[in-house]
């Protein structure tokens, strides 16, 4: 009996994938109408993923051997659960590859990593205008937390905070 293989491959990103990942990040920013916010570089991304002190991890989705999407994540910690968790910073599938099970495959892989690593949860944010993503996340069992808001300090505000 012949085994039928899926055209979807989910694998850990490798250093040689960084230019591809950066291109996918730029495509995500364009989709979110935030291209102006991409100020980092391929070199910085490589250092942060594969340098002496990695800050994040990434998995790459390939469809029929072509890059189709990615997920970038890192550890967070739940004081209530007293367990680490995984925070999904970005999940993105190129428009030409949507509705083929790639986002679900990326999230399933991330869920498997979380369970294997004894994490208590996987968390992420979604833009309030992204109804298709919200509906998808709810279909896979995610709870959209209505009472929580993201707080962020960047740039000059971060420097002012650091200066006291």
Rosetta blueprint (number, residue, H / E / L):
1 X L
2 X L
3 X L
4 X L
5 X L
6 X L
7 X L
8 X E
9 X E
10 X E
11 X E
12 X E
13 X L
14 X L
15 X H
16 X H
17 X H
18 X H
19 X H
20 X H
21 X H
22 X H
23 X H
24 X H
25 X H
26 X H
27 X H
28 X H
29 X H
30 X H
31 X H
32 X L
33 X L
34 X L
35 X H
36 X H
37 X H
38 X L
39 X L
40 X L
41 X L
42 X H
43 X H
44 X H
45 X H
46 X H
47 X H
48 X H
49 X H
50 X H
51 X L
52 X L
53 X L
54 X L
55 X L
56 X L
57 X E
58 X E
59 X E
60 X E
61 X E
62 X E
63 X E
64 X L
65 X L
66 X E
67 X E
68 X E
69 X E
70 X E
71 X E
72 X E
73 X E
74 X E
75 X E
76 X E
77 X E
78 X E
79 X L
80 X L
81 X L
82 X L
83 X E
84 X E
85 X E
86 X E
87 X E
88 X E
89 X E
90 X E
91 X E
92 X E
93 X E
94 X L
95 X H
96 X H
97 X H
98 X L
99 X L
100 X L
101 X L
102 X H
103 X H
104 X H
105 X H
106 X H
107 X H
108 X H
109 X H
110 X H
111 X H
112 X H
113 X H
114 X H
115 X H
116 X H
117 X L
118 X L
119 X L
120 X L
121 X L
122 X E
123 X E
124 X E
125 X L
126 X L
127 X L
128 X L
129 X L
130 X L
131 X H
132 X H
133 X H
134 X H
135 X H
136 X H
137 X H
138 X H
139 X H
140 X L
141 X L
142 X L
143 X L
144 X L
145 X L
146 X L
147 X L
148 X L
149 X L
150 X L
151 X L
152 X L
153 X L
154 X L
155 X H
156 X H
157 X H
158 X H
159 X H
160 X H
161 X H
162 X H
163 X H
164 X L
